Structure formats: C-alpha cells, structure tokens
Amino acid sequence: MLSKYKMNKVLAELASCYPDAKAELDFENPFELLVATVLSAQCTDVRVNKVTKILFDKAPDAAALDAIDQSELEDIIKPCGLYKSKAKNLKATAHELVTVFNGKVPEPIETLMTLPGVGKKTANVVASNAFGTPAIAVDTHVFRVSTRLGLASATTVEKTEEQLMQNIPRSKWTKMHHMIIFHGRRVCKARKPACELCTMTQWCEFYKEEVKPNLRKKTKGPARG
C-alpha cells in the first residue's frame, strides 16, 4: 500500500483527471437508481440504460413494478443477463417497498440491504447517489484499480472497502468512488491497462512491480552469445 504522501498524490491526480466523474446509470429518483443498480450486475451501464428506458415506461414506480407480470419483466430485462434471478428479486423488492415502506426506497444502507437481491455494493450506490450518504461501492473496477494503484491492499471486497474508507477522507468517498471507476473503464482496464496513457505511473504499485520490469527486459533485448 502507498504511503500517505503518495496516496494523496494519487487522489489529487484522479480528481484532476476526472473532475466530472459521476454515476453513469440514468435515473431520476431513488427507485429508478435502485432498479438500475440491480440490473447492472455483470452488465454494462450502457445496456442497462437502454433497458430501463423501456422498463420505466411500463413500471415507473414500486407499485407498478409489483403489479407487472414476471414473464413480461423477464422479457424486458433479458438483455441485462441473469434476467430470471434479477426479475425475481426486483418483483420481491417492489412488493416489499409497497407493503413495508409505503412505496418509497429507504435511505439507511443497513435497511436497503434487507431488500431482496440488494447487497452492500448496491446499497452503497443507492445511498450515496440518491440520498447523498458518503459511501464507497466496491465493484470490479474499484477493487482492481485501488489495489493496483496502492490505495488498498486487501484480497476481499469487504476489506478493500474498509481500507478505502480509512485512506480517503469521508467527504470524498462518493466522488472518489466514481473517479476510480472512470479510471478503470478508460485507462486501467482489466486485461490490457493503458499504462502509457496513465498519469499516475510514478506512484502506481502495479506499474512499478509488474509493468516497468517487463519494459526493461524488452529494452535490453535478447542476450548475445
């Protein structure tokens, strides 16, 4: 893990690179964000946005989603993948919102996590983006990028979230979460990170330990006999 000095340098550079970073799911209220976030599991935001545009015309609120036929819901959300389990959870969540929460999405993260199919990551996304609650949702991008950069050094999502909460000022949790995601989608990609485009290589632990040594080997070329 980076020193506090280097960590602050990385955080400052992320803020400089992605000042407009924000959630890329389209939503107008907490209900729409909750549904979109559930659909986003193992699916791109671009595809989710196409699906929710159709879905919210049919089911604009919890009561309408509770009333929609499950087979119709499955047909609509099928492009998002895992559509049977997602449809089941969305129907169950909509029913609970109607019967327990008067049709409204609850604000506390702990309460959100009681809804069917809503884990910590989804609850953090909804709480932070819909209600302004400081939170860091650790998805695959956040886990990968924060580990590579040295903002965290854990091997689990739970521990990574804990370390990021310790290493990033609380007031910056939500914004920095989006900045890290932007960097993961645009530069620090899973299979082929574009290190040549990255402005943080001087501090990045992944670059120092994995990329730079290989560059030196290529530069030296094959040994001569």
C-alpha positions in Angstrom: 0.0 0.0 0.0 1.2 3.5 -0.8 2.5 5.9 1.8 0.1 8.7 2.9 2.0 11.2 0.8 1.9 9.1 -2.4 -1.8 8.3 -1.7 -2.7 12.0 -1.6 -0.8 12.5 -4.8 -2.9 9.7 -6.5 -6.1 11.1 -5.1 -5.3 14.6 -6.3 -4.4 13.3 -9.8 -7.6 11.3 -10.0 -9.5 14.4 -9.1 -7.6 16.3 -11.8 -8.2 13.7 -14.5 -11.9 13.1 -13.8 -13.5 16.3 -12.3 -16.9 15.5 -13.8 -17.0 11.8 -12.7 -20.4 10.7 -11.7 -22.8 7.7 -11.9 -23.3 6.6 -15.5 -26.6 4.9 -14.8 -29.6 7.0 -15.9 -32.1 7.7 -13.1 -34.4 10.4 -11.9 -35.3 9.2 -8.4 -34.1 6.6 -5.8 -36.5 3.9 -7.1 -35.1 4.1 -10.6 -31.5 4.1 -9.3 -32.2 1.0 -7.2 -33.7 -0.9 -10.1 -30.9 0.2 -12.5 -28.2 -0.8 -10.0 -29.7 -4.3 -9.5 -29.8 -4.7 -13.3 -26.2 -3.6 -13.6 -24.7 -6.7 -12.0 -22.5 -8.3 -14.7 -23.9 -5.9 -17.2 -22.7 -2.6 -18.7 -24.3 0.7 -17.7 -24.9 1.5 -21.4 -27.0 -1.6 -21.8 -28.8 -1.1 -18.5 -29.8 2.4 -19.6 -31.3 1.1 -22.8 -33.3 -1.4 -20.9 -34.5 0.9 -18.1 -35.7 3.4 -20.7 -38.3 0.8 -21.7 -38.9 -0.6 -18.3 -39.7 2.7 -16.6 -42.3 3.5 -19.2 -44.1 0.3 -18.1 -43.2 0.4 -14.4 -42.4 4.0 -13.2 -42.7 3.2 -9.5 -42.7 0.3 -7.0 -46.4 -0.3 -7.2 -46.3 -0.6 -11.0 -43.3 -2.9 -10.8 -45.1 -5.0 -8.2 -48.1 -5.4 -10.5 -46.2 -6.2 -13.7 -46.3 -9.8 -14.8 -43.0 -11.5 -14.1 -42.7 -13.1 -17.5 -43.2 -9.6 -19.1 -40.5 -8.2 -16.7 -38.1 -11.0 -17.7 -38.6 -10.2 -21.4 -37.9 -6.6 -20.9 -34.7 -7.0 -18.8 -33.4 -10.1 -20.7 -30.6 -8.1 -22.4 -29.1 -7.4 -19.0 -28.3 -11.1 -18.3 -29.2 -13.2 -15.3 -32.8 -12.0 -16.1 -34.7 -14.7 -14.2 -33.0 -14.0 -10.9 -33.0 -10.3 -11.4 -36.7 -10.3 -12.2 -37.5 -12.4 -9.2 -35.5 -10.0 -6.9 -37.0 -6.9 -8.4 -40.5 -8.2 -8.0 -39.9 -9.2 -4.4 -38.2 -5.8 -3.7 -41.1 -3.9 -5.3 -43.6 -5.8 -3.2 -41.6 -5.1 0.0 -41.3 -1.4 -0.9 -45.1 -1.2 -1.4 -46.1 -3.2 1.7 -43.4 -2.2 4.2 -42.0 1.2 3.1 -45.1 2.8 1.6 -43.7 2.6 -1.9 -40.6 4.6 -1.0 -36.9 3.5 -1.1 -35.4 3.6 2.4 -32.4 5.7 3.0 -30.2 3.8 5.5 -27.7 1.4 4.0 -28.5 -1.2 6.5 -32.2 -1.0 5.7 -31.5 -1.1 1.9 -29.6 -4.3 2.5 -32.7 -6.0 3.8 -34.4 -5.8 0.4 -34.2 -8.9 -1.8 -31.1 -9.0 -4.0 -29.6 -5.9 -2.5 -26.1 -6.3 -1.2 -23.6 -3.9 0.3 -22.4 -2.6 -3.1 -25.9 -1.9 -4.4 -27.0 -0.3 -1.1 -23.9 2.0 -1.1 -24.6 3.1 -4.7 -28.2 4.0 -3.9 -27.5 5.6 -0.6 -24.6 7.7 -1.9 -26.1 8.8 -5.3 -29.8 9.1 -4.4 -29.5 10.3 -0.8 -26.1 11.9 -0.5 -24.8 9.4 2.1 -21.0 9.2 1.9 -20.1 5.6 0.7 -17.7 3.7 -1.4 -19.2 0.9 -3.5 -16.5 -1.6 -4.4 -17.3 -3.1 -7.8 -14.8 -4.9 -10.0 -13.3 -1.6 -11.2 -12.8 -0.1 -7.8 -11.3 -3.4 -6.4 -8.9 -3.7 -9.3 -7.8 -0.1 -9.7 -7.5 0.7 -5.9 -5.3 -2.4 -5.5 -3.2 -1.7 -8.5 -2.6 2.0 -7.5 -1.9 1.1 -3.9 -4.9 2.8 -2.3 -5.8 -0.6 -0.8 -4.0 -3.9 -0.4 -6.8 -6.3 0.6 -7.9 -9.5 -1.1 -11.6 -9.2 -0.4 -14.2 -6.6 -1.4 -15.1 -6.1 2.3 -11.6 -5.4 3.4 -10.9 -3.2 0.4 -13.9 -1.1 1.3 -12.7 -0.8 4.9 -9.2 0.3 3.7 -10.5 2.8 1.2 -12.8 4.3 3.9 -9.7 4.7 6.1 -7.4 6.1 3.4 -9.9 8.5 1.7 -11.5 11.5 3.5 -15.2 10.8 4.2 -16.3 13.9 2.4 -14.6 12.5 -0.8 -15.9 8.9 -0.6 -18.7 9.2 -3.2 -16.8 11.4 -5.7 -13.6 9.4 -5.5 -15.6 6.1 -6.0 -16.8 7.5 -9.4 -13.3 8.8 -10.3 -11.8 5.3 -9.6 -14.5 3.7 -11.8 -13.8 6.2 -14.6 -10.1 5.4 -14.5 -10.8 1.7 -14.5 -13.1 2.0 -17.6 -11.0 4.4 -19.6 -7.3 3.6 -18.7 -6.7 0.9 -16.0 -8.6 -1.8 -17.8 -8.7 -5.4 -16.6 -6.9 -7.2 -19.4 -4.8 -4.5 -21.0 -4.2 -1.5 -18.8 -3.2 1.5 -20.9 -0.3 2.4 -18.7 1.2 4.5 -21.4 -1.8 6.9 -21.1 -1.8 6.9 -17.3 -0.5 10.0 -15.4 -0.1 8.0 -12.1 2.6 5.5 -13.1 5.2 7.3 -10.9 3.2 6.2 -7.8 1.4 3.1 -9.1 2.5 -0.1 -7.4 1.2 -2.3 -10.3 3.3 -0.3 -12.8 6.4 -0.4 -10.6 6.2 -4.2 -9.8 4.6 -5.6 -13.0 4.9 -3.3 -15.9 8.2 -1.5 -15.6 10.4 -4.6 -15.1 9.0 -6.1 -18.3 9.7 -2.9 -20.2 13.3 -3.1 -19.1 13.6 -6.6 -20.4 12.2 -5.6 -23.8 14.5 -2.7 -24.0 17.6 -4.8 -23.3 16.6 -7.3 -25.9 17.8 -10.9 -26.2 21.2 -11.8 -24.7 24.0 -12.3 -27.3 26.1 -15.4 -27.4 
